[in-house]
Amino acid sequence: MGNSDNMGRNDRMERVVQSAHEAVDTLAAKAAPLVDRFSSGIDGASGQMHDRADQLSAMQEEWVESARTTVREHPLASLAAAVAVGMLLSRLSR
């Protein structure tokens, strides 16, 4: 009788394991499209962020070049403006 009890337990265990495998397979099949969609969304957002960073970098380069040109063309006015800004910041920080 002990042998038939073990066989019954083994059968039940196998059914439980099989059910668990089926449940995992079903969940994986349903999750795969969601993961793919999420991944493509992240890739798109990453590409947009990279493009925006490139735009900001180009804008920064333009501003720096514009400031250099202004300083070269008007050195005394640039120096006076720098002194005025320095004095203003000095008073604001007190």
N, C-alpha and C positions, 0 to 999 in steps of 0.2 A: 503494500500500500504506500509506503514511503516513496517508492519510485514513481508512482502515478501522480502523487502530490507534486514532486519535483518537475515532472513533465508538464503538469497543468500550470505551475508557476512560470516555467520557461516559456510556454505558449503565450501566457498573459504578458510576460515581459517583452517578448518579441512583438506582440501587437502594440504595446505601448511605445516601444522604440520605433516601430514602423509608422505609427501615427505621428510621433514627434518628427520623424524625418519628412513625412508628407507636409506637415505644418510648416516646417522650416523651408522646404522647397516652394510651397505656395507663397510664403512671405517674401522669399528671395525673388520670385518671378514678378511679384507686384512691386517690389521696391526698386528693381533694376531700372525701369523707365524713369522713375522719380529721381534716382541718383544721376542718371544720364542728363535729365533736364536741368537739375541743379548744377551739375558740372558745367554744362554749356552756358548757363547763366553766369556762373563765376568767371568763365573764360571771357565772356563778352564784357563783363564789368572790368575785368583786369585790363583788357585791351583799351577800353575807354579811359581808364585811369592813366595808362601809359601814354595815350595820345594827349591827355590833358597835361601831364607832366612835361611832355615835349613842347607843347604850346607855351606853358609858363616859362620854360627854360629859354625859348626863343624870345619871349617878351622881355625877360630879364636882360638878355644880351643886347636887345634893342635899346632899352633904357640906359644901360651902362655906356653903350657907344654914344648915345645922345648926350649923356652927361659929359663924357670926354670931349666931344665936339664943342659943347658949350663952354667948357673950361678953357679949351685951346683958343676959341674965338674971343672970349671975354675973360681973361685971367683976373683982372683987377675986380670986376664985378663979382666973379665967383668967389674970390677971397673975401670981399666985403660981405657977401651973403653967408659964407661959412662962419665968419666972426659973429655976425648978427645971430645966427642960429645957435652958436655956442653960448653966447651971452644969454639968450632966451632960455636955453636948457639949464644953464647955471642958476638963473633966478627961480625957475620952476622947481628945481631940485632942493631948494633950501627949505 
